[in-house]
């Protein structure tokens, strides 16, 4: 089986290159530490929201598995197309 994979996208809204790269490193480390709790063969793309303060690694480690679990158990979206009569 394939192991979970990670993609990270941090926009320039988060600040300069040093701050963005630090955020990416922390997100990758949180994913690495929590990978065993992730479903097998899943791809995770993290796009963090802008925050005034830095997220500590411990907080990210706690949130990441919850978010992945929530995404995998989300009900299927209902159709938005035209209703047939």
Secondary structure, 3 states (H helix, E strand, C coil): CCCCEEEECCCHHHCCHHHHHHHHHHHHHHHHHHHHHCCCCCEEEECCCCCCCCCCHHHHHHHHHHHHHHHHCCCCCCCCCCCCC
